[in-house]
Amino acid sequence: MHPSATFGVDADGLISLPPEAPPQAEYHALLDELRAALGAPNSPPLHSLYLYGSVARGTARPGASDLDLCLVLQHPADPSGLLHLENLRQALQARQPLVSKIDFDIGHLQQVLARENHDSWGYWLKHHCRCLWGEDLRRGLAPFRPSRRIALAVNGDFFAVLNDYATRLDREPQPHETLRLQREASRKLIRATNLLRSEQEPSWPHSLDEHVQLFVLHYPQMKGVIDEFRQLATATRPADAGFSSRLRQMAQWMSQQAAHPCPRD
């Protein structure tokens, strides 16, 4: 059972490439500051820097959206180098009201180019990122075809990640932090539903709404559940105290379904 028209792919059935409009003007100064800080002599040598998420797509909301970056280092960073990057990230985040959070995904050149990471790092750079600085590794990558293997490579950690979110939420006393964690967990859960796809599924979801659409197509009985998480992914106030329990339950259900995905194909 498939949508009447496929989505998220081009005429050849390959996953669509993201548009590359100029970054929103509000973020130019911040991105320039980041490039300068990461290229400083005391930082681990950087091979290339990539932007992804809402800022890369040009849909960010100043003061509300996260800033998401992939850092590809020339060599593996030692503990002091990683600590330097974390301190830099926290310092930038603390003095930048323009973004709610700054995230660094850190890898090194050999790791990113390794054959075993083609479906994770390779896919992510090609289809989610735009190069801000350095040699653009995306140029050496062909567009990917929809595959459950890619979904597993990107979100196969969902069970551990969602349960960690639930544990952190159980301990979090601050409403603003609770809201942030609930939103992040909901987005992770929704994107992870793509790994329940079959190998025959021709569509590839990009937005949260497309993930929900594809999930409900195959699991219509779960529409109410996934709609709740979709609402919480962009909520402006925290959900009730039962959220962490529902999150664990959904993670468990998804883990069970992952062994036999998409029974309605």
RADA-V229882 format. One record per residue. N is the residue number from 1. RES is the residue in three letters. SS is DSSP state (a for helix, b for strand, c for the rest). PHI is phi in degrees with one decimal (999 if undefined). NEAR is the number of other ideal C-beta (glycine too) atoms within 10 Angstrom. Layout:
N_RES_SS_PHI_NEAR, N_RES_SS_PHI_NEAR
This chain:
1_MET_c_999_10, 2_HIS_c_-132.1_15, 3_PRO_c_-61.7_13, 4_SER_c_-63.4_4, 5_ALA_c_-139.7_7, 6_THR_c_-73.0_13, 7_PHE_c_-141.6_15, 8_GLY_c_79.6_17, 9_VAL_b_-132.2_16, 10_ASP_c_-92.9_10, 11_ALA_c_-64.2_5, 12_ASP_c_-94.3_7, 13_GLY_c_79.8_13, 14_LEU_b_-90.5_15, 15_ILE_b_-59.7_20, 16_SER_c_-62.8_13, 17_LEU_c_-86.6_13, 18_PRO_c_-71.1_15, 19_PRO_c_-67.4_9, 20_GLU_c_-126.7_11, 21_ALA_c_-69.2_10, 22_PRO_c_-57.4_7, 23_PRO_c_-54.9_18, 24_GLN_c_-57.6_18, 25_ALA_a_-56.7_7, 26_GLU_a_-60.1_14, 27_TYR_a_-100.6_21, 28_HIS_a_-59.4_11, 29_ALA_a_-64.4_11, 30_LEU_a_-64.3_17, 31_LEU_a_-65.0_18, 32_ASP_a_-64.0_11, 33_GLU_a_-64.4_13, 34_LEU_a_-63.5_24, 35_ARG_a_-59.1_15, 36_ALA_a_-65.7_11, 37_ALA_a_-66.8_15, 38_LEU_a_-74.1_22, 39_GLY_c_-93.3_13, 40_ALA_c_-67.2_11, 41_PRO_c_-59.9_5, 42_ASN_c_-84.5_8, 43_SER_c_-91.3_17, 44_PRO_c_-55.7_19, 45_PRO_c_-54.2_13, 46_LEU_b_-98.7_17, 47_HIS_b_-84.8_17, 48_SER_b_-160.5_21, 49_LEU_b_-128.5_20, 50_TYR_b_-129.4_23, 51_LEU_b_-111.1_21, 52_TYR_b_-142.4_20, 53_GLY_c_87.4_16, 54_SER_a_-65.7_16, 55_VAL_a_-66.4_25, 56_ALA_a_-66.2_24, 57_ARG_a_-81.5_20, 58_GLY_c_80.1_13, 59_THR_c_-116.7_11, 60_ALA_c_-68.4_21, 61_ARG_c_-109.4_13, 62_PRO_c_-52.4_13, 63_GLY_c_88.2_11, 64_ALA_c_-122.7_12, 65_SER_c_-87.6_19, 66_ASP_c_-81.3_18, 67_LEU_b_-112.4_26, 68_ASP_b_-113.5_21, 69_LEU_b_-134.5_23, 70_CYS_b_-105.2_23, 71_LEU_b_-107.2_22, 72_VAL_b_-104.5_24, 73_LEU_b_-86.6_23, 74_GLN_c_-64.6_14, 75_HIS_c_-140.8_12, 76_PRO_c_-57.3_14, 77_ALA_c_-82.0_19, 78_ASP_c_-81.8_10, 79_PRO_a_-55.9_7, 80_SER_a_-68.5_8, 81_GLY_a_-67.1_17, 82_LEU_a_-65.2_15, 83_LEU_a_-63.7_11, 84_HIS_a_-59.4_16, 85_LEU_a_-65.2_19, 86_GLU_a_-68.2_12, 87_ASN_a_-63.9_10, 88_LEU_a_-63.7_18, 89_ARG_a_-60.1_21, 90_GLN_a_-65.6_11, 91_ALA_a_-66.5_12, 92_LEU_a_-63.3_18, 93_GLN_a_-62.9_16, 94_ALA_a_-67.8_9, 95_ARG_c_-106.6_9, 96_GLN_c_-121.2_18, 97_PRO_c_-67.6_9, 98_LEU_c_-66.9_16, 99_VAL_c_-125.4_23, 100_SER_c_-78.9_17, 101_LYS_c_-162.7_13, 102_ILE_b_-116.4_19, 103_ASP_b_-118.0_15, 104_PHE_b_-112.2_18, 105_ASP_b_-101.0_14, 106_ILE_b_-112.8_18, 107_GLY_b_-138.8_21, 108_HIS_b_-126.8_18, 109_LEU_a_-56.2_17, 110_GLN_a_-62.1_12, 111_GLN_a_-64.2_15, 112_VAL_a_-65.4_20, 113_LEU_a_-88.4_16, 114_ALA_c_-62.7_14, 115_ARG_a_-55.5_7, 116_GLU_a_-69.5_9, 117_ASN_a_-107.4_16, 118_HIS_a_-60.9_17, 119_ASP_a_-81.2_17, 120_SER_a_-105.2_19, 121_TRP_a_-61.7_23, 122_GLY_a_-60.3_22, 123_TYR_a_-59.6_21, 124_TRP_a_-62.3_20, 125_LEU_a_-63.5_23, 126_LYS_a_-67.5_20, 127_HIS_a_-110.1_22, 128_HIS_a_-127.2_19, 129_CYS_c_-115.1_25, 130_ARG_b_-129.6_18, 131_CYS_b_-80.7_18, 132_LEU_b_-98.0_19, 133_TRP_b_-161.9_17, 134_GLY_b_90.9_17, 135_GLU_c_-70.9_12, 136_ASP_c_-79.9_15, 137_LEU_a_-67.8_21, 138_ARG_a_-64.3_17, 139_ARG_a_-64.3_8, 140_GLY_a_-91.2_11, 141_LEU_c_-114.5_16, 142_ALA_c_-80.5_8, 143_PRO_c_-57.0_16, 144_PHE_c_-92.6_18, 145_ARG_b_-99.0_13, 146_PRO_c_-51.3_22, 147_SER_c_-158.9_16, 148_ARG_a_-65.4_18, 149_ARG_a_-59.4_15, 150_ILE_a_-67.0_23, 151_ALA_a_-57.9_24, 152_LEU_a_-69.5_18, 153_ALA_a_-64.1_20, 154_VAL_a_-85.0_20, 155_ASN_a_-126.5_18, 156_GLY_c_-64.9_15, 157_ASP_c_-88.2_13, 158_PHE_a_-57.7_21, 159_PHE_a_-62.9_15, 160_ALA_a_-66.1_10, 161_VAL_a_-66.2_17, 162_LEU_a_-67.4_23, 163_ASN_a_-69.3_17, 164_ASP_a_-66.5_13, 165_TYR_a_-58.8_22, 166_ALA_a_-60.8_20, 167_THR_a_-63.9_12, 168_ARG_a_-64.6_15, 169_LEU_a_-67.1_20, 170_ASP_a_-62.6_12, 171_ARG_a_-102.8_7, 172_GLU_c_-87.1_17, 173_PRO_c_-90.2_6, 174_GLN_c_-90.0_10, 175_PRO_a_-57.7_10, 176_HIS_a_-68.3_11, 177_GLU_a_-73.6_13, 178_THR_a_-59.7_19, 179_LEU_a_-61.0_17, 180_ARG_a_-60.7_16, 181_LEU_a_-66.2_21, 182_GLN_a_-63.5_23, 183_ARG_a_-65.7_19, 184_GLU_a_-62.3_17, 185_ALA_a_-63.3_26, 186_SER_a_-64.6_26, 187_ARG_a_-65.8_17, 188_LYS_a_-61.3_19, 189_LEU_a_-61.1_25, 190_ILE_a_-62.5_22, 191_ARG_a_-66.3_19, 192_ALA_a_-69.6_25, 193_THR_a_-61.7_26, 194_ASN_a_-64.1_23, 195_LEU_a_-76.5_20, 196_LEU_a_-85.3_20, 197_ARG_c_-66.8_23, 198_SER_c_-98.0_13, 199_GLU_c_-68.1_11, 200_GLN_c_-86.1_10, 201_GLU_c_-66.4_24, 202_PRO_c_-85.4_14, 203_SER_c_-84.0_21, 204_TRP_c_-138.8_24, 205_PRO_c_-74.2_22, 206_HIS_c_-112.3_17, 207_SER_c_-82.3_14, 208_LEU_a_-60.1_16, 209_ASP_a_-64.4_12, 210_GLU_a_-68.5_17, 211_HIS_a_-60.3_22, 212_VAL_a_-63.5_19, 213_GLN_a_-57.0_15, 214_LEU_a_-68.6_23, 215_PHE_a_-63.3_24, 216_VAL_a_-65.4_17, 217_LEU_a_-57.3_15, 218_HIS_a_-93.0_20, 219_TYR_c_-131.6_20, 220_PRO_a_-61.3_10, 221_GLN_a_-68.3_7, 222_MET_a_-101.6_16, 223_LYS_a_-59.0_12, 224_GLY_a_-61.7_8, 225_VAL_a_-67.1_17, 226_ILE_a_-70.4_20, 227_ASP_a_-63.4_12, 228_GLU_a_-64.0_15, 229_PHE_a_-66.2_23, 230_ARG_a_-64.4_19, 231_GLN_a_-64.9_11, 232_LEU_a_-73.1_22, 233_ALA_c_-64.2_21, 234_THR_c_-129.6_12, 235_ALA_c_-67.5_13, 236_THR_c_-110.5_7, 237_ARG_c_-144.4_10, 238_PRO_c_-64.5_20, 239_ALA_c_-77.2_20, 240_ASP_c_-71.6_6, 241_ALA_c_-65.6_10, 242_GLY_c_-81.4_9, 243_PHE_a_-59.3_22, 244_SER_a_-63.2_23, 245_SER_a_-66.8_12, 246_ARG_a_-66.4_16, 247_LEU_a_-64.2_24, 248_ARG_a_-62.6_17, 249_GLN_a_-63.2_13, 250_MET_a_-67.9_23, 251_ALA_a_-61.4_22, 252_GLN_a_-66.1_13, 253_TRP_a_-62.0_13, 254_MET_a_-63.0_22, 255_SER_a_-62.0_13, 256_GLN_a_-68.0_9, 257_GLN_a_-69.7_17, 258_ALA_a_-60.4_17, 259_ALA_c_-72.7_6, 260_HIS_c_-140.6_8, 261_PRO_c_-71.6_20, 262_CYS_c_46.8_19, 263_PRO_c_-69.1_11, 264_ARG_c_-99.7_10, 265_ASP_c_-68.4_12
